[in-house]
Amino acid sequence: MMKIKQISIFVFLVLFFLKHDRLIAQSKSLDDGVLRILAIGNSFSEDAIEQNLYELAKAGKKKIVIGNLYIGGAPLSLHVRNAKDDKPAYRYRKINIDGQMSEKANERLSDALIDEAWDYISFQQASPLSGDYDSYAKDLPPLYEYVTKHVAFPETKYILHQTWAYQNGASHEGFVRYNRSQDTMYKAIARTSREVFSWGNFNLLVPCGTAIQNARSSFMGDHFTRDGYHLNLDYGRFIAACTWYESLFNESVLSNTFLPLKVTYVEGTIARAAAHEAVETPYAVTVLKDFQLVN
């Protein structure tokens, strides 16, 4: 009789804690007025979301939490290996709801996936392979499968981050793949992102590559990187953040009032226009006719 009673108490406790865990999960529901995004990325996700995006959201009266699982230069294949081995290989940076950034070294992908009730998780390829369809076809499916099995909430949605072509004359060894032609690289990126987005189970495309290319059509020319491939710390990064803002919130960035201190009014106007047109037309360049040199 005593053993039966002990078993009953044990079952009750198990059911109690399961219910308690469900209540905690419900309290962290995705529908709580805070947009939480996690990038599985590299230095290009660092360029795109770690600066300016929080401030744009704040200016638009949006609440946001931004996470970035960072390994410099990481291709999808490395993320796949890290997932399979559950390797503590990432620098996990997070901007909380108050705009404060923290960084944790030696983070596992599996732990980051359940750290927050992520609304969106983004995938991207390393920049040299960003126009290589076969590299996506090989490594994106197993990574996607891993993420969807380990994420805390099945309602989480997924983003494909379209990165940008290199500046003409860039010394990056990966530029050889595109005959050291920015136009060739951009067209490969646009074509590949369209194809991958069409068969991948993605909810959003963030067309940063097209946004940067749009901006290059303005009188500012081909001056949006700091080393030929990473974005300029001021207006280059602002373009990428504007593209993320409009894509995430489905709200035109043209009317957003935030402007970084080191970005001029004209640079900011071009950045917003380039991002807006990219979201409208993500796979082809829109020439910014209002920002051409007058002969």
N, C-alpha and C positions, 0 to 999 in steps of 0.2 A: 504493500500500500504506500509505504514511504517512497519507494522508487518511482511509482506512478506519479505521485505528487511532485517529486523533483523534476520529472520529465515535463509535467504540465507547466511548472514554473519556468523551466528552460524555454519551452515553446512560446510561452507568453512573452518572455523577455526578448526572444528573437523577433517575434512579430512587432513588439513595441519599438525596437530599434530600427526595424525596417520601415515602419510607419514614420518614425522620427526622421530618418534619412530622406524619405520622400517629402516630408514637410519642409526640410531644409532646402531640398532641390527646388520645390515649388516657390520658396521664398526668393530664390535666385532665378526666377523665371526670366526667359528672354524678353518678355513683354513688360518691362519695368521702366521704360522711358529713357534707358541708357543704351546707347549703341556701343557694342564691344567688338573690336576687330583684332584678329591675330594674323600676322604675316609669318609664313614659313619662308624665310628669305635670306638675304645677303646684303651687301652694301647698297644695292639698288633699292631695296625696301627701306633701308636706313635713309637714303636720300628722299624717298617719296613720302614717308609717313611720320618720321620722328620729329620733324620741324614743321611748324605752320598749320598742320591739319587740326591739332587740338585748338589752336587759336581761331582758325576759321570756324570750327564748330561752335566755339564759345560766342563768337560774334553773331552767328546765326541762331543763338539761343538753343543749341543742341548739347546734350550731354553725351560724352564719349569716353571710352577707355581704349587705349591703343597698345597692343603688344607686338613685339618683334622678336622672333627667334633668329638670331643673327650668327652666321658664319661667313666671313668674307669670301666672296667668289664662289659660294656653294652652288653646284648644279643640283638638279633634281635627283640624280643618281646618288649623291652623297646623303641627301635627306632620306632616301630609301634605305641605305645601309645603316644610318643612325637609328632609324625606326626599327629595323629588324634586330639590331643588337641592343636596343634600348640604351643607347650610348649617351652619357652626360657630356654632350659636345657643344652646347649652345651658350651664347651670352644672351640671356633673356632680359630684354628691356621692356619696361611697361610704364606708360603714362597713365596715372590714375584719374579718377573723375575730377580731382582738384588741380590737375595739370602738373603734378609732381612726378618726375621720372625716377625709377629705381632700376637697378641692374643686378641680376643674379648670374654668377658664373656656373659653369658645369651643370646646366639644366638639361633635363631629358624632354624630348618631344612629348612623351606620354604624360609627363607631369604638367607641362604647359597647357595641354589640351583640356585638362580638367580644372585649371586654375581659375578660370572665369566662365561665366555663362556666355560663351562667344556667340554673337549674332552672325558673324562672318569670319571665315578663315580663308586666307589668300595663298595661292600658289604662283610661283614664277620660276622661269628657267634662268640659269646663269647667262650673263649677257652675250658671251661668244656663241652660245647655242640658242639664243632667243629666236632666231629665224630658221632653226633646224627642226622640222616637223618630226623626223624619226626619233630624235632625242626625247621629245614629249611622249610619243607613242610608246616608247620603251619604259620610261620611268614614272610618268604621271599616274597611270592606273594603279600600280602597287602602293604608291604613296597616298593616293586618294582613298584607296580601300583601307589602309591602316588608320588614317585620320578619322574616317567615318565610323570605324569600329571603336575608336578610343575616345572620341569627343564626348563631353558630358551630356549634351542634349541632342536628340535626333533632329530637332528643328533648326539646328545650325545650317547656314547657307554658305555657298562657296564662291570665291572670286578668282578670276584669272587676271593677273597683273601683267599687262603688256608693257614691256620695258622699251627703252629708246635706242636708236642707232647712234653710233659713235660720231664724233666730230670728224670732218674731213681732215686727213693728215694725222689722225690719232696713231700712237705707236703701239697700241695694244696688239699682242700677237694674234688674238682672235679675229682681228679685222681682216686678216688674210683670207679667211673663209668667204668673205664678201668682196674679194678683189680690192680691198681698201677703198670701197665706194660707199659713202653714206646712203646714197639713193638705193643702191642694191641691197644694203643691209635693212633699210627701213621697209622696202617692199617685201623682203623675206619675212620680216617680223610681222607686218600687217597680214600677209597671206597666212602665215603659220598661226597667228592668234585667232584669225577667223575660223580656220579649220579646227583647231583644238577646242575653241569655244563651242563649235557646232556639235561635237560629239562628246565633249566632257559634260558632266552634270553640274554646270556652273549656273549661278544665278545672276552674276554681274561680271562684266568686263570693265576693267579700269584702264583706259587707253592712254597711258602716259607717253608711250612712244609716239603716237599721233599728235598729242598735245605739244611735245617738244618740236616735232617736225613742223607743225603749224606755226609755232613761234619763230622758227628759222626762216619762214617766208616773209617776216616783217623786216623793217629797216635795221633791226638789231643783228641780223645775219646769223652766222654760225658760231655763236659765242655763248653757249649755254652750259658748257662743261668747264671744270676746273683743271682737268688733266687729259681731256679728249674723250672721256667716257663717264666719269662721275659728274653729277650735276654741280653747276655753280652754286655756292653756298647761299646765295641770296635769291635772285630772281629765278634761277634754274630750279631750285628746290621748291620755290613758291608755285611754279607751274604744276609740278607733280602733285603737290598738296591740293591745289585747286581742282585738279582732275579727280582726285580721290573724294573730295568733298561733294562735288556735284554728282558723282556716280553713287556714292553711299546714300545721300539724303534725297536724291531725285529733286534737287532744288538748284536753280540757276545760281552759279557762283558770281555772275556779273553784278549782282546787287549786294554781295557780301562786303562789309565795310573794313574788314581786317587788312592791314598792309604792314608787312615787316619793316622794321626801322631802317634797314639798309636798302630797301627797294623803293625806287622813285615812283611817283604817281603814274608816269607813262609806262614804266616797266611793269607795274602792277596791273595796269589796264590791259596791256598786251598778254600778260600771263593769264588773266581771267578769260579773255577772249579766246586764246589758244586752247585752254582747257574746255571751255564751253563748246566750241566747235568740234573738238575731238569727241566729246560725249555724244554730240549730235551725229557725227559722221566718224566712226572709230577706225575705219580701215583705209582711209584715203586722206590726203592732205587737203585742208581748206586754206587757201591763200588769204592772209589777213589784209584785205584790200585797203582798209582804213589806216593801215600802218606801213605804207610804202614811202620811200623817199620821193620827194617832189623834184622833178627835173627843172 
